[in-house]
């Protein structure tokens, strides 16, 4: 068992030993890690590829959406099966919610004002993303579209819309990063707090010996948590998609 | 302007000084001089500012961008390094805290030449409001 890293860093505890990303169901949860030194702020976790690793996160697939341009607005004809509570529009100069309601009820189809270019529409159900509709700014004539998948807006020399070509949106999938949760427990192993999605691990391939993630165990915020001054154990959870991930990794607790 | 926390932690640099988050969907710091980066003891703490900080995105994220002394192109960007839960953070309440990672830089070209760092907070402007502070502290 390793007890020292190549640069001389001393390992305090092994958190994951040869964790097989493909064969281990997500989330991979460590055993209780004893951390009496938590409040010094000197405890760090390092996740290292034991062999070549490929790691992936959850995928979100957008839903087919028809876009219909009228003279002043862009109408999104949203399928019935897409349940959402708000739409955030990303404009080149910022973001704003553009969901329309009437007397507390969602208006469908949604009408998107088109006085500004739209980069992206993100559909949320509560705080969870349920669909993303990308519309690259583009140049020249194609101010909303990218390679013909979306609405292509033809504009005149001053940028005023002339007409649109309607097209069905292809299904578009985005992949979220794998992430780490940290759970805190007291000396009796009673649950104190769960810090969700603390750090993200970039999607990709990691060669043997390369660092996949490094982070300190945060503790300052615990002062605002009930019994946050009594933490004695932590657990580390690695959230990813095992079907598309492969390879083995190690994770270490180190003191610095 | 605070230069010490209630627990005695000394502030090395002020990254964001009570900035409003209502006017944009991201905030990027100035260049922070971090000659001590490779000690691994530099920590960033984000706190609620003078008015309640409301983050609408779940989660908001923080990018870390590394630069050489020449401040040219970034040597490395660690996108969405940490996440911040949506919610309301009152004055002094911690949004997130993290050490600035440096060990990964040994695998990056010119990763041993980092002298400046920028911090970028990404969130959804719609529904977000209030102010926040961010500090660089030495542990």
Interface residues (C-beta under 8 A of the other chain):
Chain A: X7 X41 X42 X44 X46 X88 X90 X94 X95 X96 X97 X127 X128 X177 X179 X196 X197 X198 X199 X200 X202 X210 X211 X214 X215 X216 X218 X220 X221 X223 X224 X256
Chain B: X7 X23 X24 X25 X40 X41 X43 X45 X58 X59 X61 X78 X79 X80 X81 X82 X83 X85 X86 X93 X94 X96 X97 X98 X99 X101 X103 X104 X106 X107 X124 X125 X126 X127 X139
